[in-house]
Amino acid sequence: MSKILLDIKNKYETFSKAEKKVADYILANQTNSIPLFITDLSNLCQTSTSAVVRFSKKLGFEGYHQLKIAIAKESNSRPVNEKITASDSSFSMFEKICDDIYCSLEKTKNSIDISALQKCCDYIMSAQRIIFLGLGNSASVAVDAAHKLFRLGLNASAYTDNHMQAIASAHANSNCVVFGISASGYSKDIIESMQTAKNNGAITIALTNHVDSPIDKVSDVLLKTTSNETNYRILGLCSRITQLALIDSIYSYVVCNLPNAEEKIDKTELILRQKKL
């Protein structure tokens, strides 16, 4: 898929009202060539030529001429915003999913609260115990996070059963970090367990795809992902991928800053090597 069209989609909310008219026209006519002259495009979009220039510059081009040439070079690319259909080949489905994942990762990278991410890493580094909570589609992310930190010798565990989550949170204290993962931000059991842990003095961290959701109120630190979920994806693939990317980033930071991290990794790899034929 055209990188320019993906950039337009990713940056859409940063455009002014006039610039969005240009974006809408290009996205709606991406299988056709765009007008040769800037005045023709501005007339079609019912906006000014200066708006077209500003739009082009926001995409990293000096002006409309350079944008037009770049789009022409990518004219054989597939349209963005395509839905998966029964007529698609398995590879076409793979391409479309990759495009959505790319957009979700780019949007999350551009919108992530940098200070919140740093606080999350610092809290995990100083905690005596790290508890990850996840249900449903987020359960695998919680398990992956705990597994990574556990391989470093940290006291990390994941709970994907609501009863076990309640018990773990009941015994959390000021030396603990309780990390709740809920894409919707409305998972009742996760929120209640985090509230229990917070009442006991634990630091609570939430990883969610929605701000202004109930999980915000029980979180000391909020990490927000941004994903492009479409109606053919029941399991929230994009939100899970962005969650995993953030978990990998946290893990990488801990590895680079934890004393004797390489030694602990080597120790883990050595014992696991004995489990292989």
Phi and psi in degrees as GROMACS dihedral restraints (atoms count N, CA, C in turn):
[ dihedral_restraints ]
;  ai    aj    ak    al  type     phi  dphi    fc
    3     4     5     6     1   -59.9    20    10
    4     5     6     7     1   127.8    20    10
    6     7     8     9     1   -66.1    20    10
    7     8     9    10     1   -34.7    20    10
    9    10    11    12     1   -63.8    20    10
   10    11    12    13     1   -44.7    20    10
   12    13    14    15     1   -64.9    20    10
   13    14    15    16     1   -36.9    20    10
   15    16    17    18     1   -65.5    20    10
   16    17    18    19     1   -40.0    20    10
   18    19    20    21     1   -63.1    20    10
   19    20    21    22     1   -39.9    20    10
   21    22    23    24     1   -61.3    20    10
   22    23    24    25     1   -44.4    20    10
   24    25    26    27     1   -63.8    20    10
   25    26    27    28     1   -42.6    20    10
   27    28    29    30     1   -67.5    20    10
   28    29    30    31     1   -37.2    20    10
   30    31    32    33     1   -95.8    20    10
   31    32    33    34     1     6.8    20    10
   33    34    35    36     1   -52.9    20    10
   34    35    36    37     1   -44.1    20    10
   36    37    38    39     1   -70.6    20    10
   37    38    39    40     1   -13.0    20    10
   39    40    41    42     1   -87.7    20    10
   40    41    42    43     1   -10.5    20    10
   42    43    44    45     1   -78.7    20    10
   43    44    45    46     1   150.1    20    10
   45    46    47    48     1   -73.0    20    10
   46    47    48    49     1   173.1    20    10
   48    49    50    51     1   -59.0    20    10
   49    50    51    52     1   -42.0    20    10
   51    52    53    54     1   -68.2    20    10
   52    53    54    55     1   -39.7    20    10
   54    55    56    57     1   -67.9    20    10
   55    56    57    58     1   -32.1    20    10
   57    58    59    60     1   -65.6    20    10
   58    59    60    61     1   -29.9    20    10
   60    61    62    63     1   -62.5    20    10
   61    62    63    64     1   -39.3    20    10
   63    64    65    66     1   -68.1    20    10
   64    65    66    67     1   -44.7    20    10
   66    67    68    69     1   -60.2    20    10
   67    68    69    70     1   -45.1    20    10
   69    70    71    72     1   -60.4    20    10
   70    71    72    73     1   -41.0    20    10
   72    73    74    75     1   -64.9    20    10
   73    74    75    76     1   -46.7    20    10
   75    76    77    78     1   -64.8    20    10
   76    77    78    79     1   -42.8    20    10
   78    79    80    81     1   -66.4    20    10
   79    80    81    82     1   -35.4    20    10
   81    82    83    84     1   -77.1    20    10
   82    83    84    85     1   -21.0    20    10
   84    85    86    87     1  -121.5    20    10
   85    86    87    88     1    29.9    20    10
   87    88    89    90     1   -67.6    20    10
   88    89    90    91     1   -19.8    20    10
   90    91    92    93     1   -84.9    20    10
   91    92    93    94     1    -6.1    20    10
   93    94    95    96     1  -111.8    20    10
   94    95    96    97     1   160.7    20    10
   96    97    98    99     1   -74.0    20    10
   97    98    99   100     1   144.0    20    10
   99   100   101   102     1   -84.1    20    10
  100   101   102   103     1   159.7    20    10
  102   103   104   105     1   -55.0    20    10
  103   104   105   106     1   149.3    20    10
  105   106   107   108     1   -68.5    20    10
  106   107   108   109     1   -40.1    20    10
  108   109   110   111     1  -107.8    20    10
  109   110   111   112     1   145.7    20    10
  111   112   113   114     1   -62.6    20    10
  112   113   114   115     1   -34.1    20    10
  114   115   116   117     1   -65.4    20    10
  115   116   117   118     1   -35.3    20    10
  117   118   119   120     1   -65.7    20    10
  118   119   120   121     1   -42.9    20    10
  120   121   122   123     1   -66.0    20    10
  121   122   123   124     1   -43.8    20    10
  123   124   125   126     1   -62.5    20    10
  124   125   126   127     1   -36.5    20    10
  126   127   128   129     1   -68.3    20    10
  127   128   129   130     1   -41.5    20    10
  129   130   131   132     1   -64.0    20    10
  130   131   132   133     1   -34.3    20    10
  132   133   134   135     1   -89.0    20    10
  133   134   135   136     1    -5.6    20    10
  135   136   137   138     1    55.8    20    10
  136   137   138   139     1    49.9    20    10
  138   139   140   141     1  -143.8    20    10
  139   140   141   142     1  -177.0    20    10
  141   142   143   144     1   -92.0    20    10
  142   143   144   145     1   161.3    20    10
  144   145   146   147     1   -66.7    20    10
  145   146   147   148     1   -31.5    20    10
  147   148   149   150     1   -65.1    20    10
  148   149   150   151     1   -32.9    20    10
  150   151   152   153     1   -66.7    20    10
  151   152   153   154     1   -37.7    20    10
  153   154   155   156     1   -64.9    20    10
  154   155   156   157     1   -40.2    20    10
  156   157   158   159     1   -64.9    20    10
  157   158   159   160     1   -45.7    20    10
  159   160   161   162     1   -61.0    20    10
  160   161   162   163     1   -41.6    20    10
  162   163   164   165     1   -59.1    20    10
  163   164   165   166     1   -45.8    20    10
  165   166   167   168     1   -62.2    20    10
  166   167   168   169     1   -42.4    20    10
  168   169   170   171     1   -67.0    20    10
  169   170   171   172     1   -34.3    20    10
  171   172   173   174     1   -66.5    20    10
  172   173   174   175     1   -20.0    20    10
  174   175   176   177     1   -93.0    20    10
  175   176   177   178     1     3.1    20    10
  177   178   179   180     1    95.8    20    10
  178   179   180   181     1    11.1    20    10
  180   181   182   183     1  -104.1    20    10
  181   182   183   184     1   156.1    20    10
  183   184   185   186     1   -70.2    20    10
  184   185   186   187     1   -28.9    20    10
  186   187   188   189     1  -173.6    20    10
  187   188   189   190     1  -171.7    20    10
  189   190   191   192     1   -64.9    20    10
  190   191   192   193     1   -37.2    20    10
  192   193   194   195     1   -57.7    20    10
  193   194   195   196     1   -45.6    20    10
  195   196   197   198     1   -67.3    20    10
  196   197   198   199     1   -38.4    20    10
  198   199   200   201     1   -62.4    20    10
  199   200   201   202     1   -44.4    20    10
  201   202   203   204     1   -60.4    20    10
  202   203   204   205     1   -43.3    20    10
  204   205   206   207     1   -65.1    20    10
  205   206   207   208     1   -43.0    20    10
  207   208   209   210     1   -63.5    20    10
  208   209   210   211     1   -41.0    20    10
  210   211   212   213     1   -66.5    20    10
  211   212   213   214     1   -38.3    20    10
  213   214   215   216     1   -62.5    20    10
  214   215   216   217     1   -38.7    20    10
  216   217   218   219     1   -65.6    20    10
  217   218   219   220     1   -25.7    20    10
  219   220   221   222     1  -105.6    20    10
  220   221   222   223     1    21.8    20    10
  222   223   224   225     1   -66.1    20    10
  223   224   225   226     1   -17.2    20    10
  225   226   227   228     1   -89.6    20    10
  226   227   228   229     1     4.4    20    10
  228   229   230   231     1   -73.5    20    10
  229   230   231   232     1   157.3    20    10
  231   232   233   234     1   -74.1    20    10
  232   233   234   235     1   155.8    20    10
  234   235   236   237     1   -67.0    20    10
  235   236   237   238     1   154.0    20    10
  237   238   239   240     1   -84.4    20    10
  238   239   240   241     1   171.1    20    10
  240   241   242   243     1    63.6    20    10
  241   242   243   244     1    23.6    20    10
  243   244   245   246     1   -76.3    20    10
  244   245   246   247     1   141.8    20    10
  246   247   248   249     1   -93.2    20    10
  247   248   249   250     1   148.2    20    10
  249   250   251   252     1   -73.6    20    10
  250   251   252   253     1   132.6    20    10
  252   253   254   255     1  -126.9    20    10
  253   254   255   256     1   165.1    20    10
  255   256   257   258     1   -63.8    20    10
  256   257   258   259     1   -21.9    20    10
  258   259   260   261     1   -82.4    20    10
  259   260   261   262     1    -9.9    20    10
  261   262   263   264     1   -69.4    20    10
  262   263   264   265     1   146.0    20    10
  264   265   266   267     1   -77.4    20    10
  265   266   267   268     1   166.8    20    10
  267   268   269   270     1   -61.9    20    10
  268   269   270   271     1   -35.8    20    10
  270   271   272   273     1   -71.7    20    10
  271   272   273   274     1   -36.3    20    10
  273   274   275   276     1   -62.0    20    10
  274   275   276   277     1   -40.7    20    10
  276   277   278   279     1   -62.2    20    10
  277   278   279   280     1   -42.0    20    10
  279   280   281   282     1   -60.5    20    10
  280   281   282   283     1   -44.0    20    10
  282   283   284   285     1   -60.3    20    10
  283   284   285   286     1   -46.5    20    10
  285   286   287   288     1   -65.1    20    10
  286   287   288   289     1   -41.2    20    10
  288   289   290   291     1   -65.6    20    10
  289   290   291   292     1   -40.6    20    10
  291   292   293   294     1   -60.3    20    10
  292   293   294   295     1   -40.1    20    10
  294   295   296   297     1   -63.9    20    10
  295   296   297   298     1   -43.3    20    10
  297   298   299   300     1   -65.3    20    10
  298   299   300   301     1   -39.2    20    10
  300   301   302   303     1   -63.6    20    10
  301   302   303   304     1   -43.4    20    10
  303   304   305   306     1   -57.5    20    10
  304   305   306   307     1   -47.0    20    10
  306   307   308   309     1   -61.7    20    10
  307   308   309   310     1   -42.6    20    10
  309   310   311   312     1   -64.8    20    10
  310   311   312   313     1   -41.9    20    10
  312   313   314   315     1   -66.4    20    10
  313   314   315   316     1   -41.2    20    10
  315   316   317   318     1   -65.0    20    10
  316   317   318   319     1   -43.0    20    10
  318   319   320   321     1   -65.1    20    10
  319   320   321   322     1   -39.8    20    10
  321   322   323   324     1   -66.1    20    10
  322   323   324   325     1   -42.1    20    10
  324   325   326   327     1   -60.5    20    10
  325   326   327   328     1   -38.6    20    10
  327   328   329   330     1   -79.7    20    10
  328   329   330   331     1   -18.2    20    10
  330   331   332   333     1  -112.9    20    10
  331   332   333   334     1    -7.6    20    10
  333   334   335   336     1   -62.1    20    10
  334   335   336   337     1   140.9    20    10
  336   337   338   339     1   -79.2    20    10
  337   338   339   340     1   105.1    20    10
  339   340   341   342     1   -62.9    20    10
  340   341   342   343     1   -41.7    20    10
  342   343   344   345     1   -66.1    20    10
  343   344   345   346     1   -36.5    20    10
  345   346   347   348     1   -66.1    20    10
  346   347   348   349     1   -39.9    20    10
  348   349   350   351     1   -63.4    20    10
  349   350   351   352     1   -41.1    20    10
  351   352   353   354     1   -66.0    20    10
  352   353   354   355     1   -42.6    20    10
  354   355   356   357     1   -59.5    20    10
  355   356   357   358     1   -41.9    20    10
  357   358   359   360     1   -58.2    20    10
  358   359   360   361     1   -47.8    20    10
  360   361   362   363     1   -62.2    20    10
  361   362   363   364     1   -43.0    20    10
  363   364   365   366     1   -64.6    20    10
  364   365   366   367     1   -42.9    20    10
  366   367   368   369     1   -63.4    20    10
  367   368   369   370     1   -42.2    20    10
  369   370   371   372     1   -65.4    20    10
  370   371   372   373     1   -39.0    20    10
  372   373   374   375     1   -63.7    20    10
  373   374   375   376     1   -32.7    20    10
  375   376   377   378     1   -97.0    20    10
  376   377   378   379     1    -7.1    20    10
  378   379   380   381     1   -76.2    20    10
  379   380   381   382     1   146.1    20    10
  381   382   383   384     1   -84.8    20    10
  382   383   384   385     1   -21.8    20    10
  384   385   386   387     1  -148.3    20    10
  385   386   387   388     1   136.8    20    10
  387   388   389   390     1  -121.0    20    10
  388   389   390   391     1   123.2    20    10
  390   391   392   393     1  -114.5    20    10
  391   392   393   394     1   122.1    20    10
  393   394   395   396     1  -103.9    20    10
  394   395   396   397     1   135.0    20    10
  396   397   398   399     1  -120.7    20    10
  397   398   399   400     1   130.7    20    10
  399   400   401   402     1  -157.3    20    10
  400   401   402   403     1   142.5    20    10
  402   403   404   405     1  -127.6    20    10
  403   404   405   406     1   154.0    20    10
  405   406   407   408     1    59.8    20    10
  406   407   408   409     1  -128.6    20    10
  408   409   410   411     1   -66.4    20    10
  409   410   411   412     1   -24.6    20    10
  411   412   413   414     1   -83.9    20    10
  412   413   414   415     1    -9.6    20    10
  414   415   416   417     1   -61.3    20    10
  415   416   417   418     1   -42.2    20    10
  417   418   419   420     1   -65.8    20    10
  418   419   420   421     1   -31.9    20    10
  420   421   422   423     1   -68.8    20    10
  421   422   423   424     1   -41.6    20    10
  423   424   425   426     1   -61.9    20    10
  424   425   426   427     1   -43.8    20    10
  426   427   428   429     1   -64.3    20    10
  427   428   429   430     1   -42.5    20    10
  429   430   431   432     1   -61.4    20    10
  430   431   432   433     1   -42.5    20    10
  432   433   434   435     1   -63.8    20    10
  433   434   435   436     1   -47.2    20    10
  435   436   437   438     1   -64.8    20    10
  436   437   438   439     1   -38.8    20    10
  438   439   440   441     1   -61.8    20    10
  439   440   441   442     1   -43.7    20    10
  441   442   443   444     1   -62.4    20    10
  442   443   444   445     1   -47.3    20    10
  444   445   446   447     1   -71.0    20    10
  445   446   447   448     1   -33.0    20    10
  447   448   449   450     1   -64.3    20    10
  448   449   450   451     1   -35.2    20    10
  450   451   452   453     1   -64.7    20    10
  451   452   453   454     1   -19.7    20    10
  453   454   455   456     1   -88.6    20    10
  454   455   456   457     1     2.8    20    10
  456   457   458   459     1    85.8    20    10
  457   458   459   460     1     7.6    20    10
  459   460   461   462     1   -81.3    20    10
  460   461   462   463     1   153.9    20    10
  462   463   464   465     1   -83.1    20    10
  463   464   465   466     1    77.6    20    10
  465   466   467   468     1  -119.2    20    10
  466   467   468   469     1   138.7    20    10
  468   469   470   471     1  -145.9    20    10
  469   470   471   472     1   157.1    20    10
  471   472   473   474     1  -124.2    20    10
  472   473   474   475     1   139.9    20    10
  474   475   476   477     1  -124.9    20    10
  475   476   477   478     1   123.3    20    10
  477   478   479   480     1  -119.0    20    10
  478   479   480   481     1    13.2    20    10
  480   481   482   483     1  -116.4    20    10
  481   482   483   484     1   132.6    20    10
  483   484   485   486     1   -65.0    20    10
  484   485   486   487     1   -30.1    20    10
  486   487   488   489     1   -69.6    20    10
  487   488   489   490     1   -44.6    20    10
  489   490   491   492     1   -64.2    20    10
  490   491   492   493     1   -35.4    20    10
  492   493   494   495     1   -63.3    20    10
  493   494   495   496     1   -42.6    20    10
  495   496   497   498     1   -63.3    20    10
  496   497   498   499     1   -41.6    20    10
  498   499   500   501     1   -65.8    20    10
  499   500   501   502     1   -46.6    20    10
  501   502   503   504     1   -60.4    20    10
  502   503   504   505     1   -41.8    20    10
  504   505   506   507     1   -69.3    20    10
  505   506   507   508     1   -32.6    20    10
  507   508   509   510     1   -64.5    20    10
  508   509   510   511     1   -28.5    20    10
  510   511   512   513     1  -101.8    20    10
  511   512   513   514     1     5.5    20    10
  513   514   515   516     1   -72.6    20    10
  514   515   516   517     1   153.7    20    10
  516   517   518   519     1  -143.9    20    10
  517   518   519   520     1  -168.1    20    10
  519   520   521   522     1   -67.5    20    10
  520   521   522   523     1   -10.3    20    10
  522   523   524   525     1   -93.3    20    10
  523   524   525   526     1     2.9    20    10
  525   526   527   528     1  -109.1    20    10
  526   527   528   529     1   152.0    20    10
  528   529   530   531     1  -114.5    20    10
  529   530   531   532     1   126.3    20    10
  531   532   533   534     1  -110.5    20    10
  532   533   534   535     1   118.5    20    10
  534   535   536   537     1  -112.2    20    10
  535   536   537   538     1   104.2    20    10
  537   538   539   540     1   -95.9    20    10
  538   539   540   541     1   134.3    20    10
  540   541   542   543     1  -117.4    20    10
  541   542   543   544     1   117.3    20    10
  543   544   545   546     1  -150.7    20    10
  544   545   546   547     1   109.8    20    10
  546   547   548   549     1   -59.7    20    10
  547   548   549   550     1   -40.0    20    10
  549   550   551   552     1   -78.3    20    10
  550   551   552   553     1   -29.3    20    10
  552   553   554   555     1    80.0    20    10
  553   554   555   556     1     6.5    20    10
  555   556   557   558     1  -119.2    20    10
  556   557   558   559     1    12.3    20    10
  558   559   560   561     1   -69.9    20    10
  559   560   561   562     1   108.6    20    10
  561   562   563   564     1   -56.4    20    10
  562   563   564   565     1   -47.2    20    10
  564   565   566   567     1   -66.3    20    10
  565   566   567   568     1   -40.2    20    10
  567   568   569   570     1   -63.5    20    10
  568   569   570   571     1   -45.9    20    10
  570   571   572   573     1   -63.2    20    10
  571   572   573   574     1   -44.3    20    10
  573   574   575   576     1   -64.6    20    10
  574   575   576   577     1   -40.2    20    10
  576   577   578   579     1   -66.6    20    10
  577   578   579   580     1   -39.2    20    10
  579   580   581   582     1   -66.4    20    10
  580   581   582   583     1   -37.0    20    10
  582   583   584   585     1   -64.4    20    10
  583   584   585   586     1   -41.5    20    10
  585   586   587   588     1   -60.0    20    10
  586   587   588   589     1   -47.3    20    10
  588   589   590   591     1   -63.0    20    10
  589   590   591   592     1   -41.4    20    10
  591   592   593   594     1   -63.1    20    10
  592   593   594   595     1   -40.5    20    10
  594   595   596   597     1   -63.0    20    10
  595   596   597   598     1   -27.7    20    10
  597   598   599   600     1   -87.1    20    10
  598   599   600   601     1     2.2    20    10
  600   601   602   603     1    98.1    20    10
  601   602   603   604     1     1.5    20    10
  603   604   605   606     1   -74.5    20    10
  604   605   606   607     1   152.7    20    10
  606   607   608   609     1   -79.7    20    10
  607   608   609   610     1   130.3    20    10
  609   610   611   612     1  -112.8    20    10
  610   611   612   613     1   133.5    20    10
  612   613   614   615     1  -124.9    20    10
  613   614   615   616     1   136.3    20    10
  615   616   617   618     1  -119.3    20    10
  616   617   618   619     1   139.6    20    10
  618   619   620   621     1  -118.7    20    10
  619   620   621   622     1   113.2    20    10
  621   622   623   624     1  -144.2    20    10
  622   623   624   625     1   165.5    20    10
  624   625   626   627     1  -101.7    20    10
  625   626   627   628     1     0.9    20    10
  627   628   629   630     1  -136.0    20    10
  628   629   630   631     1   120.7    20    10
  630   631   632   633     1   -82.8    20    10
  631   632   633   634     1   168.0    20    10
  633   634   635   636     1    57.8    20    10
  634   635   636   637     1    33.5    20    10
  636   637   638   639     1  -110.2    20    10
  637   638   639   640     1   165.9    20    10
  639   640   641   642     1   -55.3    20    10
  640   641   642   643     1   -29.1    20    10
  642   643   644   645     1   -67.1    20    10
  643   644   645   646     1   -23.2    20    10
  645   646   647   648     1   -58.0    20    10
  646   647   648   649     1   -39.6    20    10
  648   649   650   651     1   -70.8    20    10
  649   650   651   652     1   -18.8    20    10
  651   652   653   654     1  -108.9    20    10
  652   653   654   655     1    14.0    20    10
  654   655   656   657     1  -115.0    20    10
  655   656   657   658     1   132.1    20    10
  657   658   659   660     1   -78.5    20    10
  658   659   660   661     1   -31.3    20    10
  660   661   662   663     1  -132.4    20    10
  661   662   663   664     1   133.4    20    10
  663   664   665   666     1  -119.3    20    10
  664   665   666   667     1   122.1    20    10
  666   667   668   669     1  -109.6    20    10
  667   668   669   670     1   122.9    20    10
  669   670   671   672     1  -113.6    20    10
  670   671   672   673     1   129.7    20    10
  672   673   674   675     1   -98.7    20    10
  673   674   675   676     1   163.2    20    10
  675   676   677   678     1  -131.6    20    10
  676   677   678   679     1   121.3    20    10
  678   679   680   681     1  -133.1    20    10
  679   680   681   682     1   155.6    20    10
  681   682   683   684     1  -101.7    20    10
  682   683   684   685     1    83.4    20    10
  684   685   686   687     1   -84.2    20    10
  685   686   687   688     1   137.5    20    10
  687   688   689   690     1  -120.3    20    10
  688   689   690   691     1   169.8    20    10
  690   691   692   693     1   -72.1    20    10
  691   692   693   694     1    -6.2    20    10
  693   694   695   696     1   -93.6    20    10
  694   695   696   697     1    -0.4    20    10
  696   697   698   699     1  -115.1    20    10
  697   698   699   700     1   104.0    20    10
  699   700   701   702     1   -77.1    20    10
  700   701   702   703     1   -34.5    20    10
  702   703   704   705     1   -89.1    20    10
  703   704   705   706     1     7.6    20    10
  705   706   707   708     1    61.0    20    10
  706   707   708   709     1    52.2    20    10
  708   709   710   711     1   -57.0    20    10
  709   710   711   712     1   -47.9    20    10
  711   712   713   714     1   -64.0    20    10
  712   713   714   715     1   -41.5    20    10
  714   715   716   717     1   -64.2    20    10
  715   716   717   718     1   -36.5    20    10
  717   718   719   720     1   -67.3    20    10
  718   719   720   721     1   -39.5    20    10
  720   721   722   723     1   -64.8    20    10
  721   722   723   724     1   -42.8    20    10
  723   724   725   726     1   -67.3    20    10
  724   725   726   727     1   -35.5    20    10
  726   727   728   729     1   -62.1    20    10
  727   728   729   730     1   -45.8    20    10
  729   730   731   732     1   -63.2    20    10
  730   731   732   733     1   -37.3    20    10
  732   733   734   735     1   -63.2    20    10
  733   734   735   736     1   -41.3    20    10
  735   736   737   738     1   -67.3    20    10
  736   737   738   739     1   -40.6    20    10
  738   739   740   741     1   -60.7    20    10
  739   740   741   742     1   -43.0    20    10
  741   742   743   744     1   -62.6    20    10
  742   743   744   745     1   -36.5    20    10
  744   745   746   747     1   -65.7    20    10
  745   746   747   748     1   -43.7    20    10
  747   748   749   750     1   -62.7    20    10
  748   749   750   751     1   -45.3    20    10
  750   751   752   753     1   -59.6    20    10
  751   752   753   754     1   -44.0    20    10
  753   754   755   756     1   -62.3    20    10
  754   755   756   757     1   -39.9    20    10
  756   757   758   759     1   -63.8    20    10
  757   758   759   760     1   -43.6    20    10
  759   760   761   762     1   -62.3    20    10
  760   761   762   763     1   -43.1    20    10
  762   763   764   765     1   -58.8    20    10
  763   764   765   766     1   -41.3    20    10
  765   766   767   768     1   -76.0    20    10
  766   767   768   769     1   -19.0    20    10
  768   769   770   771     1  -118.3    20    10
  769   770   771   772     1    -9.0    20    10
  771   772   773   774     1   -80.8    20    10
  772   773   774   775     1   127.9    20    10
  774   775   776   777     1   -58.0    20    10
  775   776   777   778     1   135.5    20    10
  777   778   779   780     1    62.1    20    10
  778   779   780   781     1    27.1    20    10
  780   781   782   783     1   -61.6    20    10
  781   782   783   784     1   -44.4    20    10
  783   784   785   786     1   -63.0    20    10
  784   785   786   787     1   -37.9    20    10
  786   787   788   789     1   -63.6    20    10
  787   788   789   790     1   -40.7    20    10
  789   790   791   792     1   -69.0    20    10
  790   791   792   793     1   -37.7    20    10
  792   793   794   795     1   -64.2    20    10
  793   794   795   796     1   -44.4    20    10
  795   796   797   798     1   -61.6    20    10
  796   797   798   799     1   -38.8    20    10
  798   799   800   801     1   -63.9    20    10
  799   800   801   802     1   -41.2    20    10
  801   802   803   804     1   -66.4    20    10
  802   803   804   805     1   -45.9    20    10
  804   805   806   807     1   -63.6    20    10
  805   806   807   808     1   -36.0    20    10
  807   808   809   810     1   -63.9    20    10
  808   809   810   811     1   -45.4    20    10
  810   811   812   813     1   -71.5    20    10
  811   812   813   814     1   -33.5    20    10
  813   814   815   816     1   -74.2    20    10
  814   815   816   817     1   -26.7    20    10
  816   817   818   819     1   -63.1    20    10
  817   818   819   820     1   -27.1    20    10
  819   820   821   822     1   -74.0    20    10
  820   821   822   823     1   -12.8    20    10
  822   823   824   825     1   -88.2    20    10
  823   824   825   826     1    -2.3    20    10
  825   826   827   828     1  -105.0    20    10
  826   827   828   829     1   148.0    20    10
